[in-house]
Amino acid sequence: MIVTVFRTRMNPGVQDEYGPMAKRMSELARTIPGYISHKGFVADDGERVTIVEFESEEALHQWRIDPEHGKAKRRGIAAFFSEFKFQICSVIRERKWTAKATRGV
């Protein structure tokens, strides 16, 4: 699995324009074969973090070269973000645990 950690800070006053574009990118990412998931978070200090998972480097590559995604990246750099950083990571180990539901509670 390949994980992208995308960290940004927004320029003031761009949320109304950014929101629809971000929604469209979420929809588009889901169409890429090998896409697993993505989720975004906003910290108290305004930093935004999005974690994106793909099954393989090839799936990530298809996302990276998508023309509509490329246009959105350029728009983000030009207008929306005051700073951004992304890290591409290969998962070395994964462990998952989910608590079982307790009966009668």
Backbone bond lengths (Angstrom), bond angles and torsions (degrees), N, CA, C in turn:
res aa  C-N    CA-C-N  psi(-1)  N-CA   C-N-CA  omega(-1)  CA-C   N-CA-C  phi
1 M - - - 1.445 - - 1.533 108.78 -
2 I 1.327 115.03 143.93 1.459 122.83 177.47 1.525 107.59 -113.41
3 V 1.325 115.92 131.34 1.470 121.55 -179.57 1.521 108.47 -118.78
4 T 1.312 115.83 131.53 1.463 121.70 172.71 1.522 107.85 -108.64
5 V 1.318 115.76 129.23 1.466 121.81 173.73 1.524 105.23 -109.33
6 F 1.327 115.67 114.86 1.455 122.89 -175.64 1.523 108.41 -113.75
7 R 1.332 116.39 115.30 1.465 122.42 -175.90 1.521 108.96 -114.74
8 T 1.334 116.53 131.23 1.462 120.50 -178.15 1.521 111.22 -141.70
9 R 1.315 113.29 162.41 1.460 122.51 166.09 1.521 105.65 -129.02
10 M 1.323 115.21 138.16 1.452 121.08 -175.64 1.521 111.55 -91.74
11 N 1.332 115.51 147.57 1.449 121.01 168.78 1.528 108.54 -70.94
12 P 1.312 118.07 150.41 1.466 119.78 178.38 1.534 111.44 -63.59
13 G 1.332 115.53 143.75 1.453 121.57 172.02 1.514 117.35 76.34
14 V 1.326 119.12 13.86 1.464 120.26 -177.17 1.535 113.35 -106.35
15 Q 1.327 117.28 -2.90 1.463 120.04 -172.54 1.527 113.23 -59.51
16 D 1.327 117.69 -38.60 1.474 119.60 -178.26 1.527 111.91 -63.02
17 E 1.308 117.16 -34.70 1.459 121.00 178.21 1.530 111.38 -84.02
18 Y 1.331 116.56 -35.93 1.463 121.16 -177.50 1.528 111.62 -69.32
19 G 1.320 117.28 -40.73 1.469 121.42 -174.86 1.520 114.52 -51.45
20 P 1.347 118.67 -53.69 1.470 119.31 179.73 1.530 113.16 -62.06
21 M 1.338 116.82 -36.81 1.461 119.39 178.74 1.532 110.28 -65.98
22 A 1.330 116.77 -42.74 1.465 120.45 178.79 1.528 110.52 -62.46
23 K 1.313 116.75 -39.79 1.474 120.64 178.14 1.530 110.16 -62.42
24 R 1.325 116.64 -43.85 1.464 120.48 179.12 1.527 111.15 -63.47
25 M 1.332 117.72 -39.93 1.465 120.48 178.86 1.527 110.47 -65.32
26 S 1.326 117.40 -36.24 1.475 120.33 175.85 1.521 110.83 -61.42
27 E 1.326 115.88 -44.93 1.467 120.61 179.22 1.529 110.27 -63.35
28 L 1.326 116.46 -44.57 1.460 121.45 -177.61 1.529 111.66 -65.66
29 A 1.325 117.52 -42.28 1.473 120.88 -179.85 1.521 111.05 -57.51
30 R 1.317 116.67 -38.43 1.470 120.86 -178.86 1.527 112.85 -63.44
31 T 1.330 118.02 -19.67 1.466 121.24 -178.89 1.528 112.82 -85.55
32 I 1.321 118.03 -9.92 1.460 121.44 -177.53 1.531 109.47 -76.55
33 P 1.345 118.21 122.07 1.470 118.95 176.29 1.533 109.78 -57.85
34 G 1.326 116.39 129.56 1.462 121.33 -178.35 1.520 113.37 97.65
35 Y 1.325 116.92 -5.81 1.468 120.27 174.36 1.527 108.12 -65.74
36 I 1.332 117.23 137.40 1.467 121.24 176.40 1.520 110.43 -108.70
37 S 1.337 116.99 -58.76 1.464 119.20 -176.66 1.516 110.51 -167.82
38 H 1.317 114.92 168.02 1.460 121.49 168.87 1.516 108.79 -154.86
39 K 1.309 114.84 152.49 1.456 120.73 179.63 1.518 107.95 -153.47
40 G 1.336 115.75 140.57 1.455 121.06 -179.35 1.514 112.16 -114.55
41 F 1.323 114.87 152.31 1.459 122.64 -179.79 1.518 108.32 -137.72
42 V 1.328 116.36 149.76 1.462 121.19 174.71 1.522 107.82 -123.43
43 A 1.334 116.26 124.25 1.464 122.06 -179.72 1.538 109.83 -81.46
44 D 1.322 115.52 162.62 1.464 121.64 178.81 1.524 112.44 -56.89
45 D 1.331 116.55 -30.52 1.473 119.84 -178.54 1.529 113.18 -87.17
46 G 1.340 116.99 5.92 1.458 121.33 176.44 1.511 115.59 95.40
47 E 1.322 117.37 -9.99 1.465 118.21 177.77 1.519 109.14 -67.58
48 R 1.327 115.35 138.63 1.466 122.13 177.93 1.524 107.67 -109.86
49 V 1.326 116.74 137.03 1.460 121.61 178.48 1.525 107.98 -129.21
50 T 1.316 115.75 128.45 1.459 121.09 174.32 1.516 107.59 -119.66
51 I 1.320 115.99 131.32 1.464 122.75 177.92 1.527 107.18 -110.78
52 V 1.328 115.76 123.38 1.462 121.63 -176.90 1.527 108.47 -121.48
53 E 1.327 116.22 134.60 1.465 121.37 179.72 1.530 110.35 -118.40
54 F 1.331 115.09 131.82 1.465 122.54 172.87 1.525 108.40 -125.85
55 E 1.322 115.73 153.89 1.463 120.54 -179.09 1.518 112.62 -67.94
56 S 1.337 117.54 -29.58 1.463 119.92 -172.33 1.525 110.49 -153.23
57 E 1.340 114.95 168.14 1.463 119.97 174.77 1.524 110.28 -65.09
58 E 1.319 117.90 -34.08 1.464 120.82 178.71 1.530 110.54 -63.56
59 A 1.329 117.82 -42.33 1.467 120.33 177.48 1.525 110.44 -62.27
60 L 1.324 116.75 -44.16 1.462 120.42 176.74 1.525 110.35 -61.06
61 H 1.319 117.25 -41.13 1.464 121.31 178.83 1.529 110.74 -59.66
62 Q 1.323 117.27 -42.63 1.469 120.46 178.77 1.532 111.00 -61.48
63 W 1.313 116.98 -37.67 1.459 121.41 176.26 1.528 110.16 -67.20
64 R 1.311 115.73 -43.32 1.463 120.37 -177.65 1.527 112.01 -62.28
65 I 1.333 118.02 -37.27 1.464 120.62 -176.33 1.523 113.40 -93.28
66 D 1.315 118.25 0.75 1.461 120.12 177.95 1.540 109.30 -60.26
67 P 1.328 118.31 126.55 1.468 120.42 -175.81 1.532 114.26 -60.14
68 E 1.309 117.26 -40.63 1.466 119.94 -179.63 1.528 110.55 -67.90
69 H 1.330 116.81 -39.39 1.455 120.87 176.50 1.535 109.92 -64.35
70 G 1.325 117.42 -40.87 1.462 121.25 177.55 1.517 111.92 -59.70
71 K 1.315 116.78 -42.97 1.469 121.36 178.14 1.535 110.69 -62.31
72 A 1.335 116.14 -41.22 1.472 120.80 179.01 1.526 111.00 -65.85
73 K 1.347 117.18 -39.56 1.469 119.87 177.97 1.526 110.56 -61.47
74 R 1.321 116.35 -45.12 1.464 119.73 179.52 1.531 111.38 -63.08
75 R 1.317 116.79 -38.88 1.475 121.00 178.25 1.527 110.34 -65.83
76 G 1.320 116.99 -39.96 1.460 121.27 178.08 1.516 111.88 -59.83
77 I 1.321 116.09 -45.63 1.463 120.97 -179.73 1.527 110.44 -66.24
78 A 1.321 116.60 -41.22 1.461 120.75 -176.02 1.522 113.27 -73.92
79 A 1.331 117.51 -32.98 1.463 118.22 -168.89 1.525 116.30 -131.75
80 F 1.315 119.06 -33.94 1.458 119.98 -168.03 1.520 115.08 -94.58
81 F 1.327 117.35 -38.49 1.460 120.54 -170.11 1.519 112.47 -101.48
82 S 1.327 115.34 133.31 1.460 119.67 170.69 1.529 109.57 -85.66
83 E 1.320 116.13 -22.51 1.468 121.63 172.48 1.513 109.13 -160.96
84 F 1.316 115.42 152.99 1.459 120.14 174.01 1.518 109.37 -152.87
85 K 1.313 113.96 157.20 1.460 122.51 177.47 1.517 106.33 -150.72
86 F 1.326 116.65 138.77 1.456 117.73 171.72 1.512 109.34 -133.13
87 Q 1.304 114.32 149.16 1.459 122.75 178.34 1.522 107.89 -128.82
88 I 1.328 116.58 131.38 1.455 122.43 176.50 1.523 106.69 -104.00
89 C 1.314 116.02 123.67 1.464 121.32 -173.19 1.526 110.21 -126.54
90 S 1.316 116.09 141.38 1.453 122.13 172.74 1.526 107.37 -98.51
91 V 1.310 116.89 127.72 1.464 120.73 -178.28 1.523 108.64 -72.02
92 I 1.300 115.51 123.15 1.464 121.94 179.13 1.516 110.35 -88.63
93 R 1.299 115.85 -41.37 1.458 121.27 -177.93 1.522 107.24 -146.65
94 E 1.317 115.75 146.54 1.455 120.69 176.55 1.517 108.78 -137.29
95 R 1.291 115.53 139.69 1.457 121.21 176.91 1.515 107.00 -139.01
96 K 1.311 116.63 137.32 1.450 121.07 -178.13 1.519 109.05 -135.03
97 W 1.311 115.77 139.47 1.451 121.31 178.93 1.521 107.89 -141.66
98 T 1.299 116.61 136.88 1.459 122.04 176.35 1.518 107.98 -131.49
99 A 1.318 116.22 129.83 1.465 120.61 178.49 1.530 109.59 -65.55
100 K 1.321 115.20 140.68 1.453 120.25 175.99 1.515 109.07 -79.83
101 A 1.311 116.31 144.62 1.461 121.19 177.28 1.524 109.29 -64.94
102 T 1.316 116.62 138.73 1.450 121.66 178.63 1.517 109.21 -93.01
103 R 1.325 116.71 130.29 1.475 120.92 -179.52 1.520 110.35 -76.20
104 G 1.303 114.60 142.84 1.457 120.22 174.36 1.527 114.83 79.16
105 V 1.280 116.23 7.06 1.477 118.18 -179.68 1.500 109.62 -102.97
